[in-house]
Amino acid sequence: MTIKTFPLGGDLTIHRLGFGAMRLAMSTFDGPARDPRDGIAVLRRAVALGVNHIDTAGFYGRGTVRANELIRTALAPYQDDLVIATKVGPLPGPGGVPSGQATPGQLRALVEADLRALQLDRLDLVYLRVGGVTGPGGESIAERFAVLAGLREEGLIRHLGVSNVDAAQFTEARAIAPVTAVQNQYGEDMELLAECEASGIAYVPYFPLGGGRTPLDSERLGKVAARLGVSVAQVRIASLLASSPSMLAIPGTGSLAHLEENLAANDIRLVEEDLSGLRG
Ligand SMILES: NC(=O)c1ccc[n+]([C@@H]2O[C@H](COP(=O)([O-])OP(=O)(O)OC[C@H]3O[C@@H](n4cnc5c(N)ncnc54)[C@H](OP(=O)(O)O)[C@@H]3O)[C@@H](O)[C@H]2O)c1
């Protein structure tokens, strides 16, 4: 049986099927801002349906529609078991679009901005998001991660994560402070996943549904979806959850219908024949 929860950092019980907030403000990377009322409705429905892990960032937004503000408006005061994970690293540029990486000296202000925007005294999980859009950059992350470790010691952050990292950067961070979660692009690194699993660290792939760019209409997903009478997105989510007890899913959407479809994947049971069919 698939275990549905994960002990994040050992002390926060979260449902492994969570929610990615980046799409609340925009459907596509070059499209217009979405109606904030829809985002608020999606967030409230997500939590009503049992989501207690929301992945966000101060740099998620389009123009004046900001993911963190939507979360605060929709959900504050927060229920006790809600975990909001944020990311720092990319610097918000004009219109809130990320442009460049923060220096170590700029990280505190980004954490404090998240605290203010979300109206929190402490952030449950903060990832250091490094590298470019296409993947890890390979540079040392020690100085920046040490700053976040200091903010954790101060009590502004509960747990730390790393995002868009390679194995060497992951090792570098772990030598500085405990790493609770890794957030890399879907399908990139099975070895890192195995290491996370062995160490009780969450592995949280971004773009779990292809990021809205890669079509999910693969023949393998389609065959399993047809057999079960469900959608390919649901098969992708169910297969992610079945792949490792450390795997968390954060599909992103700004659509109520997609949200409900995605969360219903929690009830899909894939048998070994399905899983081996998906592996090819
Ligand atoms: N660490 C990082 O560098 C990084 C980078 C990117 C994203 N992230 C995080 O990862 C989360 C997930 O990534 P993502 O949102 O970019 O991509 P995703 O979850 O792979 O896919 C979202 C896209 O798929 C569509 N979609 C959602 N559910 C669907 C369904 N059931 N059927 C058909 N289409 C569906 C969405 O459109 P609609 O909105 O119209 O449903 C949206 O275009 C983000 O929300 C964010 O929290 C992190």
The ligand as a Gaussian input file, in Angstrom:
#p B3LYP/6-31G(d) Opt

LIG

0 1
 N       12.385000      24.783000      -8.073000
 C       12.159000      25.227000      -9.290000
 O       13.060000      25.673000      -9.993000
 C       10.766000      25.176000      -9.853000
 C       10.552000      25.445000     -11.219000
 C        9.265000      25.353000     -11.707000
 C        8.218000      25.006000     -10.865000
 N        8.439000      24.758000      -9.541000
 C        7.346000      24.328000      -8.617000
 O        6.822000      23.121000      -9.127000
 C        5.402000      23.238000      -9.251000
 C        4.927000      22.370000     -10.381000
 O        5.483000      22.822000     -11.607000
 P        4.595000      23.580000     -12.712000
 O        3.357000      24.079000     -12.107000
 O        5.477000      24.547000     -13.387000
 O        4.358000      22.459000     -13.777000
 P        3.481000      21.104000     -13.794000
 O        2.856000      20.845000     -12.461000
 O        4.342000      20.075000     -14.396000
 O        2.392000      21.459000     -14.874000
 C        1.549000      22.574000     -14.734000
 C        0.937000      22.799000     -16.097000
 O        0.106000      21.679000     -16.420000
 C       -1.260000      22.126000     -16.511000
 N       -2.069000      21.134000     -15.782000
 C       -2.173000      20.957000     -14.447000
 N       -2.994000      19.917000     -14.163000
 C       -3.418000      19.438000     -15.361000
 C       -4.285000      18.394000     -15.731000
 N       -4.882000      17.614000     -14.820000
 N       -4.503000      18.183000     -17.064000
 C       -3.903000      18.946000     -18.006000
 N       -3.049000      19.966000     -17.716000
 C       -2.822000      20.211000     -16.394000
 C       -1.310000      23.489000     -15.896000
 O       -2.259000      24.299000     -16.547000
 P       -3.521000      24.864000     -15.726000
 O       -2.967000      25.813000     -14.710000
 O       -4.337000      25.518000     -16.748000
 O       -4.175000      23.673000     -15.095000
 C        0.087000      24.028000     -16.149000
 O        0.199000      24.546000     -17.459000
 C        5.203000      24.742000      -9.492000
 O        3.864000      25.123000      -9.282000
 C        6.193000      25.304000      -8.526000
 O        5.645000      25.307000      -7.204000
 C        9.710000      24.833000      -9.037000

